[in-house]
Amino acid sequence: MSLNTKQITINNDFFFQSVEEMLEQGLSVDIKVKGLSMRPFLRSEVDSAKLVKVSAEELVRGDVVLFRNHGHHTLHRYYGTREGKLIFKGDGNCRLTELVEPADIVARVVSIMRPDGTVTDYGTKDWQRKSRRSLWCKALRTPIFIAKQIVKKIIRR
Amino acid sequence: MRIKSEYKIRKIAGENVIVAAGATNVNTTSIISFNSTSVELWNALSGREFEVADVVAIIMGDYGQSEEVASRDAAAWVEKLREAKLIEE
């Protein structure tokens, strides 16, 4: 007879399907952040994010948003609209941009929870400071990234 | 001891998992998966005070296990809940 609890790995797509169901019920949902594309604002496997359902019309530039992206879910920063689609970029991504249909917007991050128990809420001065710092890192990384790409091209020739 | 009231069983991605679930928020950052037997024990013991002896009685009664096996399984199950901080003494 087995009574033990067990450690499981939940398929990401099925997991987010459940997250969407809970958001639809009007619940906020805390998730552990995975992936490097929003660093240093959100640290992979370290920070957690509290999500609340949101529509495309409610988004404000700079919001960090969960959206459906080619069959998967992505959490990136909102930059505005272009030809009816919404533009997103990860703070840790130097070039990659996502164009998303309004219907694929799922939720907005309203709090970030650090492992030490610190909570940073959406719209607070601390939130704005962390966002600015993260975007500064992106601004500094981008020319380095481009320079590396140029050097690689030259070496290939 | 008592199972902490903020922890609930939810079906996530087809698995029975224990999550901290309040009236307005579900915390999925730390989830524990339960097999069907653990789910039945959880449901039977939620919302009331219980001792290891109560878990033993359920296992013996519902699953026809000997007292020796039931005592060992019950102690292990309660210890898992303690480790996961799911119960208050």
gemmi code that builds the backbone of each chain (N, CA, C; Angstrom):
import gemmi

chains = {
    "A": [
        ("MET", (0.848, -1.208, 0.000), (0.000, 0.000, 0.000), (0.885, 1.260, 0.000)),
        ("SER", (0.630, 2.154, -0.910), (1.439, 3.370, -0.987), (0.627, 4.589, -0.553)),
        ("LEU", (1.178, 5.285, 0.422), (0.499, 6.488, 0.909), (1.306, 7.741, 0.613)),
        ("ASN", (2.487, 7.506, 0.086), (3.437, 8.606, 0.020), (3.003, 9.712, -0.922)),
        ("THR", (3.388, 10.919, -0.527), (3.295, 12.035, -1.445), (4.399, 11.819, -2.463)),
        ("LYS", (4.322, 12.439, -3.611), (5.388, 12.246, -4.596), (5.736, 13.564, -5.279)),
        ("GLN", (6.963, 13.601, -5.753), (7.394, 14.781, -6.494), (7.042, 14.574, -7.960)),
        ("ILE", (6.409, 15.546, -8.575), (5.987, 15.373, -9.966), (6.460, 16.555, -10.805)),
        ("THR", (6.560, 16.314, -12.073), (6.818, 17.400, -13.002), (5.559, 17.587, -13.823)),
        ("ILE", (5.007, 18.777, -13.757), (3.765, 19.035, -14.487), (4.115, 19.673, -15.827)),
        ("ASN", (3.544, 19.119, -16.868), (3.732, 19.683, -18.199), (3.315, 21.158, -18.184)),
        ("ASN", (4.188, 22.021, -18.690), (3.955, 23.462, -18.619), (2.635, 23.886, -19.259)),
        ("ASP", (2.320, 23.287, -20.408), (1.092, 23.685, -21.116), (-0.148, 23.305, -20.311)),
        ("PHE", (-0.137, 22.081, -19.720), (-1.268, 21.653, -18.885), (-1.361, 22.513, -17.631)),
        ("PHE", (-0.181, 22.863, -17.095), (-0.151, 23.695, -15.889), (-0.830, 25.038, -16.160)),
        ("PHE", (-0.449, 25.676, -17.256), (-1.012, 26.996, -17.545), (-2.487, 26.930, -17.939)),
        ("GLN", (-2.898, 25.788, -18.466), (-4.323, 25.580, -18.726), (-5.085, 25.658, -17.381)),
        ("SER", (-4.522, 25.020, -16.355), (-5.138, 25.061, -15.018), (-5.076, 26.470, -14.433)),
        ("VAL", (-3.950, 27.149, -14.662), (-3.814, 28.528, -14.169), (-4.901, 29.403, -14.806)),
        ("GLU", (-5.100, 29.236, -16.109), (-6.138, 30.028, -16.791), (-7.524, 29.752, -16.222)),
        ("GLU", (-7.780, 28.480, -15.902), (-9.091, 28.120, -15.323), (-9.283, 28.819, -13.976)),
        ("MET", (-8.222, 28.839, -13.163), (-8.331, 29.479, -11.843), (-8.510, 30.993, -12.002)),
        ("LEU", (-7.798, 31.579, -12.967), (-7.951, 33.020, -13.214), (-9.380, 33.337, -13.671)),
        ("GLU", (-9.936, 32.448, -14.496), (-11.321, 32.625, -14.981), (-12.318, 32.605, -13.823)),
        ("GLN", (-11.955, 31.868, -12.750), (-12.840, 31.796, -11.576), (-12.698, 33.038, -10.687)),
        ("GLY", (-11.871, 33.990, -11.137), (-11.699, 35.225, -10.373), (-10.628, 35.150, -9.304)),
        ("LEU", (-9.841, 34.061, -9.323), (-8.777, 33.906, -8.329), (-7.490, 34.542, -8.839)),
        ("SER", (-6.662, 35.023, -7.935), (-5.300, 35.368, -8.319), (-4.468, 34.099, -8.135)),
        ("VAL", (-3.402, 33.980, -8.910), (-2.608, 32.745, -8.880), (-1.128, 33.091, -8.751)),
        ("ASP", (-0.471, 32.480, -7.760), (0.982, 32.665, -7.598), (1.705, 31.571, -8.368)),
        ("ILE", (2.659, 31.960, -9.189), (3.439, 30.962, -9.919), (4.932, 31.207, -9.690)),
        ("LYS", (5.696, 30.136, -9.751), (7.165, 30.257, -9.698), (7.648, 30.601, -11.098)),
        ("VAL", (8.518, 31.618, -11.196), (8.993, 32.062, -12.508), (10.096, 31.126, -13.004)),
        ("LYS", (10.001, 30.745, -14.275), (11.040, 29.930, -14.897), (11.467, 30.576, -16.208)),
        ("GLY", (12.750, 30.573, -16.482), (13.255, 31.175, -17.714), (14.020, 32.451, -17.422)),
        ("LEU", (14.951, 32.773, -18.320), (15.863, 33.897, -18.089), (15.431, 35.182, -18.783)),
        ("SER", (14.351, 35.143, -19.535), (14.031, 36.262, -20.424), (13.544, 37.517, -19.706)),
        ("MET", (13.221, 37.431, -18.414), (12.793, 38.645, -17.699), (13.776, 39.051, -16.606)),
        ("ARG", (14.982, 38.480, -16.649), (15.966, 38.854, -15.636), (16.468, 40.273, -15.893)),
        ("PRO", (16.872, 41.064, -14.967), (16.898, 40.725, -13.536), (15.587, 41.050, -12.813)),
        ("PHE", (14.583, 41.520, -13.535), (13.313, 41.868, -12.873), (12.690, 40.640, -12.215)),
        ("LEU", (12.699, 39.526, -12.954), (12.216, 38.253, -12.406), (13.312, 37.223, -12.581)),
        ("ARG", (13.693, 36.571, -11.485), (14.797, 35.614, -11.533), (14.264, 34.189, -11.601)),
        ("SER", (14.789, 33.445, -12.567), (14.303, 32.088, -12.816), (14.486, 31.185, -11.604)),
        ("GLU", (13.432, 30.434, -11.276), (13.442, 29.446, -10.192), (13.674, 30.083, -8.826)),
        ("VAL", (13.667, 31.414, -8.761), (13.899, 32.119, -7.499), (12.644, 32.911, -7.098)),
        ("ASP", (12.218, 33.796, -8.000), (11.094, 34.684, -7.691), (9.756, 34.055, -8.074)),
        ("SER", (8.715, 34.531, -7.415), (7.352, 34.122, -7.759), (6.568, 35.358, -8.169)),
        ("ALA", (5.554, 35.135, -8.994), (4.734, 36.247, -9.475), (3.269, 35.961, -9.188)),
        ("LYS", (2.567, 36.988, -8.715), (1.122, 36.853, -8.507), (0.412, 37.375, -9.747)),
        ("LEU", (-0.449, 36.539, -10.331), (-1.136, 36.885, -11.571), (-2.605, 37.192, -11.319)),
        ("VAL", (-3.113, 38.184, -12.045), (-4.541, 38.501, -12.015), (-5.007, 38.648, -13.460)),
        ("LYS", (-6.159, 38.109, -13.740), (-6.693, 38.148, -15.109), (-6.804, 39.599, -15.593)),
        ("VAL", (-6.465, 39.797, -16.841), (-6.528, 41.151, -17.405), (-6.917, 41.046, -18.876)),
        ("SER", (-7.499, 42.122, -19.412), (-7.794, 42.136, -20.848), (-6.806, 43.073, -21.534)),
        ("ALA", (-6.700, 42.961, -22.843), (-5.748, 43.775, -23.607), (-6.018, 45.271, -23.409)),
        ("GLU", (-7.301, 45.643, -23.287), (-7.680, 47.054, -23.156), (-7.171, 47.675, -21.852)),
        ("GLU", (-6.959, 46.841, -20.848), (-6.548, 47.347, -19.525), (-5.038, 47.530, -19.404)),
        ("LEU", (-4.284, 47.044, -20.394), (-2.820, 47.045, -20.245), (-2.226, 48.448, -20.343)),
        ("VAL", (-1.190, 48.665, -19.561), (-0.452, 49.925, -19.557), (0.984, 49.585, -19.948)),
        ("ARG", (1.584, 50.448, -20.760), (2.973, 50.223, -21.177), (3.852, 49.964, -19.948)),
        ("GLY", (4.651, 48.920, -20.008), (5.525, 48.567, -18.883), (4.973, 47.424, -18.039)),
        ("ASP", (3.681, 47.089, -18.230), (3.109, 45.960, -17.484), (3.844, 44.670, -17.836)),
        ("VAL", (3.919, 43.775, -16.876), (4.482, 42.441, -17.147), (3.293, 41.488, -17.243)),
        ("VAL", (3.203, 40.820, -18.391), (1.949, 40.164, -18.775), (2.186, 38.713, -19.181)),
        ("LEU", (1.242, 37.852, -18.781), (1.235, 36.455, -19.249), (0.349, 36.377, -20.484)),
        ("PHE", (0.892, 35.813, -21.565), (0.097, 35.684, -22.792), (0.393, 34.360, -23.476)),
        ("ARG", (-0.577, 33.962, -24.310), (-0.386, 32.740, -25.099), (0.484, 33.091, -26.302)),
        ("ASN", (1.467, 32.233, -26.562), (2.468, 32.547, -27.579), (2.804, 31.276, -28.354)),
        ("HIS", (2.212, 31.135, -29.533), (2.455, 29.940, -30.368), (2.250, 28.644, -29.584)),
        ("GLY", (1.134, 28.560, -28.900), (0.799, 27.322, -28.185), (1.418, 27.196, -26.801)),
        ("HIS", (2.256, 28.139, -26.418), (2.852, 28.120, -25.081), (2.437, 29.389, -24.336)),
        ("HIS", (2.958, 29.553, -23.135), (2.680, 30.764, -22.362), (3.980, 31.498, -22.070)),
        ("THR", (3.935, 32.811, -22.190), (5.131, 33.632, -21.992), (4.784, 34.794, -21.068)),
        ("LEU", (5.763, 35.187, -20.244), (5.590, 36.318, -19.327), (6.607, 37.384, -19.704)),
        ("HIS", (6.158, 38.421, -20.416), (7.063, 39.473, -20.871), (6.455, 40.852, -20.653)),
        ("ARG", (7.263, 41.884, -20.950), (6.836, 43.263, -20.706), (6.129, 43.850, -21.942)),
        ("TYR", (5.078, 44.597, -21.661), (4.238, 45.190, -22.717), (4.814, 46.545, -23.161)),
        ("TYR", (4.895, 46.729, -24.490), (5.489, 47.963, -25.031), (4.521, 48.831, -25.836)),
        ("GLY", (3.333, 48.340, -26.129), (2.399, 49.137, -26.921), (1.756, 48.287, -28.003)),
        ("THR", (1.180, 48.955, -29.017), (0.486, 48.203, -30.068), (1.050, 48.567, -31.447)),
        ("ARG", (0.870, 47.604, -32.358), (1.260, 47.854, -33.753), (0.277, 47.090, -34.637)),
        ("GLU", (-0.438, 47.822, -35.452), (-1.415, 47.233, -36.383), (-2.348, 46.244, -35.681)),
        ("GLY", (-2.876, 46.659, -34.555), (-3.864, 45.851, -33.843), (-3.294, 44.750, -32.977)),
        ("LYS", (-1.976, 44.575, -33.034), (-1.353, 43.542, -32.197), (-0.567, 44.195, -31.061)),
        ("LEU", (-0.337, 43.448, -30.012), (0.368, 43.982, -28.852), (1.836, 43.551, -28.894)),
        ("ILE", (2.702, 44.507, -28.555), (4.145, 44.254, -28.643), (4.692, 43.902, -27.249)),
        ("PHE", (5.440, 42.809, -27.192), (6.061, 42.384, -25.927), (7.541, 42.099, -26.141)),
        ("LYS", (8.310, 42.369, -25.087), (9.728, 42.010, -25.103), (10.119, 41.549, -23.703)),
        ("GLY", (11.018, 40.594, -23.653), (11.554, 40.178, -22.362), (12.664, 41.129, -21.964)),
        ("ASP", (12.755, 41.479, -20.674), (13.820, 42.393, -20.229), (15.196, 41.790, -20.497)),
        ("GLY", (15.272, 40.471, -20.491), (16.559, 39.808, -20.688), (16.859, 39.491, -22.144)),
        ("ASN", (15.890, 39.761, -23.029), (16.098, 39.496, -24.457), (16.570, 40.764, -25.146)),
        ("CYS", (17.621, 40.650, -25.926), (18.170, 41.848, -26.569), (17.427, 42.225, -27.844)),
        ("ARG", (16.937, 41.267, -28.591), (16.337, 41.603, -29.877), (14.917, 41.071, -30.044)),
        ("LEU", (14.635, 39.906, -29.465), (13.384, 39.210, -29.741), (12.167, 40.031, -29.289)),
        ("THR", (11.208, 40.159, -30.195), (9.966, 40.868, -29.921), (8.801, 39.950, -30.274)),
        ("GLU", (7.763, 39.958, -29.438), (6.569, 39.174, -29.759), (5.433, 40.109, -30.143)),
        ("LEU", (4.709, 39.734, -31.197), (3.484, 40.439, -31.578), (2.322, 39.513, -31.250)),
        ("VAL", (1.410, 39.984, -30.401), (0.397, 39.104, -29.809), (-1.009, 39.637, -30.101)),
        ("GLU", (-1.906, 38.711, -30.418), (-3.312, 39.081, -30.620), (-3.927, 39.466, -29.267)),
        ("PRO", (-4.806, 40.467, -29.235), (-5.438, 40.859, -27.954), (-6.118, 39.690, -27.247)),
        ("ALA", (-6.677, 38.749, -28.017), (-7.389, 37.612, -27.415), (-6.449, 36.666, -26.663)),
        ("ASP", (-5.142, 36.787, -26.902), (-4.182, 35.882, -26.247), (-3.618, 36.436, -24.934)),
        ("ILE", (-4.123, 37.600, -24.525), (-3.683, 38.154, -23.240), (-4.370, 37.381, -22.109)),
        ("VAL", (-3.600, 36.969, -21.120), (-4.150, 36.122, -20.049), (-4.183, 36.850, -18.701)),
        ("ALA", (-3.039, 37.377, -18.276), (-2.990, 37.932, -16.919), (-1.864, 38.953, -16.784)),
        ("ARG", (-2.002, 39.793, -15.752), (-0.965, 40.785, -15.454), (-0.299, 40.397, -14.133)),
        ("VAL", (1.007, 40.628, -14.038), (1.704, 40.405, -12.766), (1.378, 41.579, -11.845)),
        ("VAL", (0.837, 41.286, -10.668), (0.479, 42.358, -9.726), (1.383, 42.377, -8.494)),
        ("SER", (2.169, 41.337, -8.311), (3.149, 41.321, -7.211), (4.288, 40.386, -7.567)),
        ("ILE", (5.464, 40.724, -7.047), (6.609, 39.819, -7.173), (7.005, 39.411, -5.761)),
        ("MET", (7.171, 38.131, -5.545), (7.554, 37.633, -4.224), (8.983, 37.092, -4.296)),
        ("ARG", (9.851, 37.633, -3.433), (11.228, 37.144, -3.347), (11.301, 36.034, -2.286)),
        ("PRO", (12.323, 35.173, -2.360), (12.412, 34.070, -1.383), (12.531, 34.547, 0.067)),
        ("ASP", (13.058, 35.767, 0.280), (13.198, 36.263, 1.660), (11.880, 36.806, 2.216)),
        ("GLY", (10.823, 36.681, 1.441), (9.507, 37.140, 1.916), (9.151, 38.545, 1.465)),
        ("THR", (10.106, 39.231, 0.815), (9.836, 40.579, 0.310), (8.807, 40.517, -0.811)),
        ("VAL", (7.835, 41.419, -0.749), (6.812, 41.482, -1.798), (6.858, 42.868, -2.433)),
        ("THR", (6.941, 42.903, -3.756), (6.902, 44.174, -4.470), (5.602, 44.233, -5.254)),
        ("ASP", (4.769, 45.211, -4.918), (3.459, 45.304, -5.568), (3.497, 46.206, -6.802)),
        ("TYR", (2.650, 45.865, -7.740), (2.486, 46.592, -9.002), (2.253, 48.082, -8.733)),
        ("GLY", (2.982, 48.924, -9.445), (2.733, 50.358, -9.380), (3.435, 51.091, -8.244)),
        ("THR", (4.046, 50.360, -7.326), (4.724, 51.036, -6.217), (6.070, 51.604, -6.699)),
        ("LYS", (6.668, 52.461, -5.862), (7.964, 53.047, -6.229), (9.020, 51.952, -6.387)),
        ("ASP", (8.941, 50.958, -5.506), (9.899, 49.843, -5.567), (9.750, 49.094, -6.897)),
        ("TRP", (8.506, 48.890, -7.324), (8.219, 48.218, -8.607), (8.838, 49.016, -9.755)),
        ("GLN", (8.613, 50.344, -9.712), (9.129, 51.205, -10.792), (10.659, 51.202, -10.803)),
        ("ARG", (11.249, 51.224, -9.596), (12.712, 51.220, -9.508), (13.280, 49.913, -10.068)),
        ("LYS", (12.654, 48.795, -9.701), (13.122, 47.491, -10.202), (12.947, 47.397, -11.712)),
        ("SER", (11.845, 47.935, -12.230), (11.606, 47.919, -13.676), (12.673, 48.745, -14.397)),
        ("ARG", (12.943, 49.947, -13.859), (13.947, 50.824, -14.482), (15.310, 50.147, -14.517)),
        ("ARG", (15.667, 49.531, -13.391), (16.975, 48.866, -13.303), (17.064, 47.726, -14.325)),
        ("SER", (15.970, 46.981, -14.436), (15.943, 45.855, -15.372), (16.074, 46.347, -16.817)),
        ("LEU", (15.396, 47.464, -17.113), (15.448, 47.995, -18.482), (16.802, 48.628, -18.782)),
        ("TRP", (17.445, 49.185, -17.745), (18.806, 49.704, -17.922), (19.766, 48.566, -18.261)),
        ("CYS", (19.583, 47.442, -17.576), (20.430, 46.265, -17.851), (20.247, 45.836, -19.303)),
        ("LYS", (18.987, 45.864, -19.742), (18.687, 45.479, -21.130), (19.378, 46.459, -22.098)),
        ("ALA", (19.286, 47.758, -21.771), (19.890, 48.781, -22.630), (21.404, 48.611, -22.715)),
        ("LEU", (22.005, 48.198, -21.617), (23.460, 47.999, -21.611), (23.858, 46.718, -22.344)),
        ("ARG", (23.009, 45.702, -22.195), (23.326, 44.400, -22.807), (23.182, 44.431, -24.327)),
        ("THR", (22.197, 45.202, -24.800), (21.874, 45.165, -26.232), (23.060, 45.531, -27.130)),
        ("PRO", (23.774, 46.685, -26.893), (24.929, 46.983, -27.768), (26.023, 45.927, -27.676)),
        ("ILE", (26.181, 45.335, -26.474), (27.190, 44.274, -26.322), (26.785, 43.083, -27.187)),
        ("PHE", (25.490, 42.759, -27.141), (24.968, 41.633, -27.922), (25.190, 41.890, -29.416)),
        ("ILE", (24.841, 43.104, -29.859), (24.986, 43.438, -31.288), (26.462, 43.380, -31.693)),
        ("ALA", (27.350, 43.928, -30.833), (28.790, 43.906, -31.123), (29.283, 42.464, -31.271)),
        ("LYS", (28.795, 41.581, -30.391), (29.192, 40.169, -30.461), (28.750, 39.547, -31.781)),
        ("GLN", (27.520, 39.893, -32.207), (27.000, 39.354, -33.467), (27.859, 39.809, -34.647)),
        ("ILE", (28.262, 41.080, -34.613), (29.093, 41.626, -35.697), (30.443, 40.907, -35.731)),
        ("VAL", (31.050, 40.739, -34.538), (32.352, 40.056, -34.445), (32.234, 38.639, -34.993)),
        ("LYS", (31.135, 37.949, -34.623), (30.931, 36.570, -35.114), (30.871, 36.540, -36.638)),
        ("LYS", (30.143, 37.515, -37.223), (30.002, 37.568, -38.682), (31.359, 37.788, -39.342)),
        ("ILE", (32.161, 38.696, -38.748), (33.485, 39.000, -39.303), (34.368, 37.752, -39.252)),
        ("ILE", (34.321, 37.038, -38.100), (35.143, 35.830, -37.940), (34.756, 34.790, -38.993)),
        ("ARG", (33.429, 34.645, -39.247), (32.954, 33.650, -40.230), (33.486, 33.940, -41.630)),
        ("ARG", (33.655, 35.234, -41.957), (34.180, 35.601, -43.280), (35.633, 35.196, -43.357)),
    ],
    "B": [
        ("MET", (-3.467, 17.115, 16.356), (-3.006, 17.869, 15.192), (-4.176, 18.111, 14.247)),
        ("ARG", (-3.968, 19.009, 13.278), (-5.041, 19.404, 12.373), (-4.427, 19.833, 11.032)),
        ("ILE", (-5.079, 19.501, 9.945), (-4.607, 19.953, 8.633), (-4.890, 21.448, 8.509)),
        ("LYS", (-3.885, 22.206, 8.107), (-4.063, 23.657, 8.002), (-5.179, 23.978, 7.006)),
        ("SER", (-6.061, 24.843, 7.445), (-7.280, 25.094, 6.653), (-7.004, 25.768, 5.306)),
        ("GLU", (-5.845, 26.443, 5.200), (-5.593, 27.158, 3.937), (-5.151, 26.229, 2.799)),
        ("TYR", (-4.846, 24.968, 3.147), (-4.405, 24.044, 2.100), (-5.578, 23.239, 1.555)),
        ("LYS", (-5.687, 23.209, 0.246), (-6.800, 22.526, -0.414), (-6.259, 21.609, -1.523)),
        ("ILE", (-7.056, 20.591, -1.846), (-6.708, 19.744, -2.993), (-7.284, 20.373, -4.250)),
        ("ARG", (-6.458, 20.508, -5.245), (-6.942, 20.981, -6.542), (-6.415, 20.033, -7.611)),
        ("LYS", (-7.151, 19.929, -8.681), (-6.704, 19.127, -9.807), (-5.938, 20.074, -10.730)),
        ("ILE", (-4.641, 19.887, -10.832), (-3.844, 20.719, -11.734), (-3.151, 19.796, -12.718)),
        ("ALA", (-3.391, 20.043, -13.985), (-2.791, 19.225, -15.049), (-3.050, 17.744, -14.811)),
        ("GLY", (-4.247, 17.424, -14.329), (-4.630, 16.030, -14.161), (-4.124, 15.375, -12.890)),
        ("GLU", (-3.356, 16.118, -12.079), (-2.810, 15.563, -10.838), (-3.559, 16.147, -9.647)),
        ("ASN", (-3.753, 15.327, -8.603), (-4.303, 15.843, -7.342), (-3.163, 16.495, -6.584)),
        ("VAL", (-3.220, 17.792, -6.429), (-2.125, 18.467, -5.738), (-2.665, 19.309, -4.590)),
        ("ILE", (-1.822, 19.463, -3.587), (-2.161, 20.281, -2.434), (-1.555, 21.656, -2.660)),
        ("VAL", (-2.393, 22.669, -2.628), (-1.903, 24.038, -2.800), (-2.503, 24.911, -1.703)),
        ("ALA", (-1.782, 25.997, -1.398), (-2.340, 26.975, -0.471), (-3.392, 27.757, -1.242)),
        ("ALA", (-4.644, 27.596, -0.861), (-5.729, 28.220, -1.628), (-6.668, 28.962, -0.691)),
        ("GLY", (-6.611, 30.283, -0.749), (-7.547, 31.089, 0.031), (-8.791, 31.351, -0.789)),
        ("ALA", (-9.609, 32.278, -0.307), (-10.857, 32.599, -1.018), (-10.570, 33.318, -2.322)),
        ("THR", (-9.410, 34.001, -2.383), (-9.147, 34.823, -3.569), (-7.838, 34.474, -4.272)),
        ("ASN", (-7.014, 33.620, -3.675), (-5.690, 33.367, -4.254), (-5.310, 31.889, -4.170)),
        ("VAL", (-4.624, 31.412, -5.205), (-4.091, 30.049, -5.190), (-2.578, 30.143, -5.379)),
        ("ASN", (-1.836, 29.532, -4.474), (-0.387, 29.580, -4.555), (0.126, 28.268, -5.152)),
        ("THR", (0.659, 28.343, -6.363), (1.162, 27.126, -7.018), (2.681, 27.031, -6.943)),
        ("THR", (3.308, 27.922, -6.153), (4.773, 27.927, -6.126), (5.317, 26.740, -5.349)),
        ("SER", (4.489, 26.155, -4.505), (4.921, 24.973, -3.766), (3.745, 23.999, -3.754)),
        ("ILE", (3.820, 22.983, -4.584), (2.691, 22.055, -4.656), (3.165, 20.638, -4.384)),
        ("ILE", (2.295, 19.894, -3.749), (2.608, 18.507, -3.389), (1.563, 17.622, -4.031)),
        ("SER", (2.022, 16.593, -4.713), (1.088, 15.685, -5.385), (0.702, 14.544, -4.446)),
        ("PHE", (-0.557, 14.166, -4.472), (-1.075, 13.065, -3.658), (-1.584, 11.951, -4.550)),
        ("ASN", (-1.353, 10.703, -4.142), (-2.035, 9.602, -4.821), (-3.454, 9.494, -4.254)),
        ("SER", (-4.257, 8.601, -4.837), (-5.681, 8.561, -4.479), (-5.900, 8.198, -3.000)),
        ("THR", (-5.051, 7.333, -2.442), (-5.196, 6.955, -1.033), (-4.954, 8.168, -0.134)),
        ("SER", (-3.915, 8.922, -0.451), (-3.615, 10.114, 0.344), (-4.747, 11.131, 0.244)),
        ("VAL", (-5.343, 11.231, -0.953), (-6.465, 12.154, -1.137), (-7.623, 11.748, -0.220)),
        ("GLU", (-7.900, 10.431, -0.162), (-9.005, 9.961, 0.689), (-8.725, 10.244, 2.160)),
        ("LEU", (-7.483, 10.020, 2.591), (-7.119, 10.319, 3.984), (-7.275, 11.811, 4.265)),
        ("TRP", (-6.778, 12.601, 3.332), (-6.852, 14.067, 3.476), (-8.304, 14.495, 3.629)),
        ("ASN", (-9.172, 13.989, 2.758), (-10.580, 14.372, 2.816), (-11.241, 13.921, 4.119)),
        ("ALA", (-10.836, 12.742, 4.601), (-11.444, 12.210, 5.824), (-10.995, 12.989, 7.062)),
        ("LEU", (-9.781, 13.560, 7.004), (-9.215, 14.179, 8.205), (-9.242, 15.708, 8.184)),
        ("SER", (-9.568, 16.296, 7.037), (-9.599, 17.761, 6.939), (-10.697, 18.323, 7.839)),
        ("GLY", (-10.396, 19.450, 8.452), (-11.418, 20.164, 9.219), (-11.654, 19.619, 10.611)),
        ("ARG", (-10.788, 18.716, 11.075), (-10.970, 18.209, 12.448), (-9.625, 17.834, 13.068)),
        ("GLU", (-9.631, 17.766, 14.384), (-8.443, 17.315, 15.112), (-8.277, 15.811, 14.892)),
        ("PHE", (-7.034, 15.355, 14.751), (-6.815, 13.920, 14.620), (-5.441, 13.533, 15.167)),
        ("GLU", (-5.294, 12.257, 15.443), (-4.017, 11.697, 15.900), (-3.597, 10.620, 14.899)),
        ("VAL", (-2.356, 10.163, 15.020), (-1.871, 9.100, 14.126), (-2.794, 7.885, 14.229)),
        ("ALA", (-3.317, 7.641, 15.428), (-4.211, 6.490, 15.643), (-5.455, 6.578, 14.741)),
        ("ASP", (-5.934, 7.804, 14.472), (-7.097, 7.967, 13.582), (-6.735, 7.561, 12.148)),
        ("VAL", (-5.510, 7.915, 11.739), (-5.055, 7.547, 10.395), (-4.938, 6.023, 10.300)),
        ("VAL", (-4.382, 5.425, 11.361), (-4.247, 3.961, 11.408), (-5.618, 3.317, 11.267)),
        ("ALA", (-6.597, 3.833, 12.001), (-7.957, 3.255, 11.987), (-8.569, 3.327, 10.586)),
        ("ILE", (-8.362, 4.439, 9.895), (-8.920, 4.583, 8.538), (-8.264, 3.576, 7.589)),
        ("ILE", (-6.936, 3.469, 7.689), (-6.219, 2.555, 6.785), (-6.649, 1.111, 7.039)),
        ("MET", (-6.778, 0.764, 8.313), (-7.198, -0.611, 8.640), (-8.639, -0.855, 8.195)),
        ("GLY", (-9.489, 0.121, 8.441), (-10.911, -0.043, 8.128), (-11.215, -0.029, 6.652)),
        ("ASP", (-10.631, 0.945, 5.943), (-10.969, 1.122, 4.523), (-10.136, 0.259, 3.593)),
        ("TYR", (-8.943, -0.109, 4.027), (-8.047, -0.822, 3.116), (-7.672, -2.222, 3.614)),
        ("GLY", (-8.199, -2.592, 4.762), (-8.001, -3.952, 5.271), (-6.560, -4.300, 5.578)),
        ("GLN", (-5.780, -3.288, 5.945), (-4.367, -3.552, 6.256), (-4.229, -4.026, 7.705)),
        ("SER", (-3.148, -4.777, 7.973), (-2.868, -5.194, 9.349), (-2.472, -3.953, 10.150)),
        ("GLU", (-2.556, -4.070, 11.470), (-2.217, -2.923, 12.317), (-0.767, -2.509, 12.120)),
        ("GLU", (0.092, -3.500, 11.922), (1.525, -3.217, 11.753), (1.768, -2.368, 10.498)),
        ("VAL", (1.188, -2.810, 9.383), (1.364, -2.076, 8.116), (0.699, -0.709, 8.205)),
        ("ALA", (-0.515, -0.670, 8.757), (-1.256, 0.594, 8.857), (-0.512, 1.601, 9.737)),
        ("SER", (0.077, 1.117, 10.840), (0.808, 2.018, 11.749), (2.026, 2.612, 11.049)),
        ("ARG", (2.728, 1.765, 10.296), (3.926, 2.233, 9.586), (3.536, 3.266, 8.514)),
        ("ASP", (2.494, 2.945, 7.724), (2.066, 3.856, 6.657), (1.517, 5.172, 7.218)),
        ("ALA", (0.764, 5.063, 8.301), (0.165, 6.265, 8.908), (1.246, 7.193, 9.436)),
        ("ALA", (2.234, 6.615, 10.118), (3.327, 7.425, 10.678), (4.095, 8.120, 9.555)),
        ("ALA", (4.328, 7.377, 8.461), (5.064, 7.953, 7.318), (4.252, 9.079, 6.670)),
        ("TRP", (2.947, 8.874, 6.560), (2.084, 9.883, 5.908), (2.046, 11.176, 6.725)),
        ("VAL", (1.875, 11.005, 8.042), (1.821, 12.181, 8.916), (3.161, 12.910, 8.891)),
        ("GLU", (4.262, 12.145, 8.846), (5.585, 12.760, 8.811), (5.766, 13.575, 7.536)),
        ("LYS", (5.255, 13.043, 6.410), (5.325, 13.791, 5.137), (4.568, 15.115, 5.248)),
        ("LEU", (3.404, 15.074, 5.855), (2.614, 16.302, 6.018), (3.347, 17.301, 6.910)),
        ("ARG", (3.981, 16.753, 7.969), (4.751, 17.638, 8.873), (5.897, 18.297, 8.129)),
        ("GLU", (6.627, 17.500, 7.366), (7.771, 18.027, 6.597), (7.319, 19.144, 5.663)),
        ("ALA", (6.158, 18.957, 5.075), (5.627, 19.942, 4.115), (4.895, 21.077, 4.818)),
        ("LYS", (4.888, 21.050, 6.147), (4.240, 22.090, 6.961), (2.758, 22.237, 6.625)),
        ("LEU", (2.111, 21.099, 6.419), (0.685, 21.114, 6.065), (-0.203, 20.920, 7.289)),
        ("ILE", (0.415, 20.593, 8.442), (-0.401, 20.380, 9.628), (0.071, 21.277, 10.767)),
        ("GLU", (-0.860, 21.631, 11.635), (-0.515, 22.379, 12.834), (-0.755, 21.471, 14.033)),
        ("GLU", (0.165, 21.519, 15.004), (0.073, 20.596, 16.151), (-0.878, 21.153, 17.201)),
    ],
}
model = gemmi.Model(1)
for chain_id, residues in chains.items():
    chain = gemmi.Chain(chain_id)
    for i, (resn, *xyz) in enumerate(residues, 1):
        res = gemmi.Residue()
        res.name, res.seqid = resn, gemmi.SeqId(i, " ")
        for name, pos in zip(("N", "CA", "C"), xyz):
            atom = gemmi.Atom()
            atom.name, atom.element = name, gemmi.Element(name[0])
            atom.pos, atom.b_iso = gemmi.Position(*pos), 0.0
            res.add_atom(atom)
        chain.add_residue(res)
    model.add_chain(chain)
structure = gemmi.Structure()
structure.add_model(model)
structure.setup_entities()
